[in-house]
Amino acid sequence: MIRFEHVSVTYAGAAAPVLRDVDVRIDEGELVLVVGPTGVGKSTLLGAVNGLVPHFTGGTLAGRVVVDGRDTRTHPPRELADVVGVVGQDPLAGFVTDTVEEELAYAMEQLAVPPDVMRKRVEETLDLLGIADLRDRPLHELSGGQQQRVAIGSVLTAHPRVLVLDEPTSALDPTAAEEVLATVTRLVHDLGVTVVLAEHRLERVVQYADRLVEVHRDGTVTDGPPHAVLATSAVAPPVVDLGRLAGWDPLPLSVRDARRRAGELRDRIALVPPPAARRDPSRTSDSAVLRARDVVVRHGPVVAVRGVDLDLAGGQVTALMGRNGSGKSSLLWALQGSGPRQAGTVTVAGSDGAAGTDPASVPPARARRLVGLVPQTPADLLYLDTVAQECQQADREACRSRAQDAEAPTGAAELLSRLAPGIDPGAHPRDLSEGQRLALVLAVQLTAAPPVVLLDEPTRGLDYHAKQILRGIVERLAAEGRSVVLATHDVEFSASVADRVLVMAAGDLVADGPTSAVLTASPAYAPQVAKILAPLGYLTVDEVADALDRAAP
């Protein structure tokens, strides 16, 4: 169905190809998972499938890509639209209509599908993805996860033979991600659709893959069965890392496979209690740095946040979780002061000596020193021509230019180099991958060193290595006495870094407690290690490794 024949892609001005001599064959009805570090070229490989690379992106493509007998060198994307459906990293950027139902019908209109068939397919897709209640909603009013599902649906209605998905579950809660992946696997198994999927959260999707294509930093690829590729891969989900730690061969790819083999491991650590707390309670300040009382947020007739009371302590990392559309982002924006807040109060003790200041009542420059927020769409905060200019401007605005103050905390450029190494300082921010843009905005916001840092889906687009670096940054912020809130669907990252977990549903806070207690109590939010080793209460591979060391005679 898809054939890469010695394909190399080099962009204008680049010193080296982003893809180098890729030779891969993908058969009909296969689900192929593309993996690799952030910014390594996965999106370029996906874009080559339907000719977006190089017809739209520019650059030079050597070799050839053949899809269903059509050579992408002579068939531009419009001539492959009936065969290949593509969902990119940013759903909103791909929308061309105003409402959900119109967006689902748009691709079929361009392909001249008869009206009665269009109506039937729209209804089927609404039910398939569980978005029937969103039928008449404006697209710009949807949450990030809802937009992702609509984007996938708009492609499925055209019934393509090849489906290309770039991080399809990155903005979805665990339950919604399972529903989408179940839909994708049903298309593969029942209809013979060929799926090429890039995803950083391998724990969600690796068990469904027929083959893995790993893209390396030098542009070359490794292609093979998931067990074989993951045995040496630099990126791997927790279930594989646990299998490596335990010495299992072949490596398990699913929780079910791992549980069947985990009996001996559970016995070895059964008498070793899991860690009680990630951070020393004495490093957490007694008084809250942010207090919110009876916060209400409405978007038209929709009540997104219903009278929420919340205290955030310094030195604490809090994970804010909940299904898509539960009100997490609305709450963050209300706490930061830029978003709507119809009722309630928010007060923040500032690092500049101010006490009890409402971020919504002060100028933006001062509000940023009280509460920093990285939004779901980080590109909204980028407006200069190069990465270097964004970093320099952030340092100037935060009064942290290292040239002016040698003792200043880490500047934006250095933070960025640690979070996402290898980004060209002269690159335009809009040319970065989704993960690289997120890393840039995170670095920009952290330069102001506010006492409260709010991160909305901070791991979206980040590989496992970048998440480890982000974890280190978050832990350093907590060690400095700052309060960090992560609104996230990434249960594995929450398990590794959060001290406290809040769960929202329909605008209400429905759960609040220590990470271990909240996550292990929910089948939807429990991390892989917790499911595999239940009922022992371990959350991460690092905790298991430490327990094995303590259990050793």
Secondary structure by P-SEA (a helix, b strand, c coil): cccccbbbbbccccccccccbbbbbbccccbbbbbbcccccaaaaaaacccccccccccccccccccccccccccccccccccbbbbccccccccccccaaaaaaaaaaaacccaaaaaaaaaaaaaaaccccccccccccccaaaaaaaaaaaaaaacccbbbbccccccccaaaaaaaaaaaaaaacccbbbbbbbbcccccccccccbbbbbccccccccccccccccccccccaaaaaaaaaccccccccaaaaaaaaaaaaaacccccccccccccccccccccbbbcbbbbbcccccccccccccccccbbbbbbbcccccaaaaaaaaaccccccbbbbbbbccccccccccccccaaaaaacccccccccccccccccaaaaaaaaaaaacccccccccccccaaaaaaaaccccccccccccccaaaaaaaaaaaaacccccbbbbccccccccaaaaaaaaaaaaaaaaabbbbbbbcccaaaaaacccbbbbbccccccccccaaaaaaaccccccaaaaaacccccccaaaaaaaaaaacc
